[in-house]
Amino acid sequence: MKTFGRRSLGTAATVVVLAFCVACAPAYAHKKRYGAYAYGGVYASPVGVFAELQYYGTWVSVPPFGYCWRPWVVAGWRPYLYGHWIWTRYGWFWVSYEPFGWIVYHYGRWLFHPVYGWLWVPDYTWGPAWVQWVVVGTYIGWAPLPPPGWNVPPPWPGEGHYDDDDYEDDGPYPGPYGYGPTPGPARPRLSAHLWVFVSVQEFTRDNVARYVRTPAFPRDSNLRVERRVPDVREVERLAGQPIRPVPLEWAKTDDGPASVVRPQLPQSEERRVESYRPMVEREVLRPQGKPRFRPREGEDR
């Protein structure tokens, strides 16, 4: 039986990127290379380009990715949790309440490391959100995409009940770098530290962290785990309210070899974000003092 592993990740990531970027320009195409080779042969340290991150975490060297960023956050934290989804011309766009969110949820990928926990792997390709989607009945789930060549485990490892051959899995799922726990084959359980699930009715509400659910494994033979982007019309119908596209404006934030852009949200969206910033600073962030990181000359960046 096929598993969703190294061989098929490139295809899955491409499907997600294409689904997100139906209206995107070619500049948002998927990049294949990471670490010191991610910048088209032009040296640009992510520590410098994404300098703002040094105030909210630390940089650690993790082969084969080079320097990765580790956020200072509470235990149990995970990416794409504190914020909300909006619909834009680029697809579903993640609006984060965390001060570092404009970088780490729209550039790069994530890994769950057995020692460091969640690590962000830098890259300069922008996207509205780098996640793998699933739709299960009236639930929508998402998990951070790792770098190419690494695994995104299905939501219920150990059970084969999916709409895609690449997602079938009838046995334990080991997963590299902790990106996929190993459940007992007789006890399927959700990969809770990777996947976030909410009901369709709550999908576009403020601060989806308040609405996270752990749906039971769909044993109904007519209920499929569909690996697809949520359809905006379907969300409108089930949520009982219209969803209007939110316009985005763009601002370039770096004049170096890496073109880094930051979308500017309308004032109405900024007010939504600001209303939750104090809660995030109080309950989620864990500052560790002044940044002290400086890569040594000759180190892989």
URGI-V555998 format. One record per backbone hydrogen bond with DSSP energy under -1.0 kcal/mol. CO is the residue of the C=O (numbers start at 1). NH is the residue of the N-H. E is the energy in kcal/mol with one decimal. If there is no record, write none. Layout:
# URGI-V555998
((CO,NH,E) (CO,NH,E))
This chain:
# URGI-V555998
((3,5,-1.5) (5,9,-1.2) (8,12,-2.2) (9,13,-3.2) (10,14,-2.1) (11,15,-2.2) (12,16,-2.2) (13,17,-2.7) (14,18,-2.7) (15,19,-2.3) (16,20,-2.6) (17,21,-2.6) (21,24,-1.2) (25,28,-2.0) (26,29,-1.9) (34,37,-1.6) (35,38,-1.4) (39,42,-1.8) (45,49,-2.5) (46,50,-2.3) (48,51,-1.3) (50,53,-1.9) (51,54,-1.7) (52,55,-1.4) (53,56,-2.0) (56,72,-2.7) (58,70,-3.3) (60,68,-3.2) (62,65,-2.0) (66,62,-2.8) (68,60,-2.9) (69,120,-2.9) (70,58,-2.2) (71,73,-1.0) (72,286,-2.1) (74,77,-1.6) (81,83,-1.1) (82,97,-2.3) (83,208,-2.5) (84,95,-3.0) (86,93,-3.0) (87,246,-3.1) (88,91,-1.8) (91,88,-1.8) (93,86,-2.1) (95,84,-2.1) (98,101,-2.0) (100,103,-1.5) (100,104,-1.7) (101,105,-1.7) (103,106,-1.2) (103,107,-1.6) (106,127,-1.5) (109,121,-3.0) (111,119,-2.8) (113,117,-1.9) (117,113,-3.4) (119,111,-2.4) (120,69,-2.5) (121,109,-2.0) (128,94,-2.1) (129,131,-1.0) (130,145,-2.2) (132,143,-1.6) (134,141,-2.9) (135,226,-2.8) (136,139,-2.0) (138,200,-2.7) (139,136,-2.5) (140,198,-2.1) (141,134,-2.1) (142,196,-2.3) (143,132,-2.9) (145,110,-2.1) (147,150,-1.6) (155,191,-1.9) (156,159,-1.3) (164,167,-1.8) (165,168,-1.1) (176,179,-3.0) (178,180,-2.3) (184,187,-1.8) (190,192,-2.5) (191,194,-2.1) (191,195,-2.4) (196,142,-1.9) (197,213,-3.0) (198,140,-2.8) (199,202,-1.1) (200,203,-1.1) (202,205,-1.3) (207,210,-2.1) (208,211,-1.9) (217,219,-1.4) (220,223,-2.0) (225,163,-1.6) (226,135,-2.9) (226,228,-1.4) (231,235,-2.3) (232,236,-2.3) (233,237,-2.3) (234,238,-2.4) (235,239,-2.5) (236,240,-1.4) (236,241,-1.2) (249,264,-3.6) (251,262,-2.7) (258,260,-1.0) (260,253,-2.9) (264,249,-1.7) (266,270,-2.3) (267,271,-2.3) (268,272,-1.3) (269,273,-2.1) (270,274,-2.8) (271,275,-1.7) (273,276,-1.6) (276,280,-2.1) (277,281,-2.7) (278,282,-1.9) (279,283,-2.9) (280,284,-2.5) (280,285,-2.0) (284,74,-1.6) (296,299,-2.2))
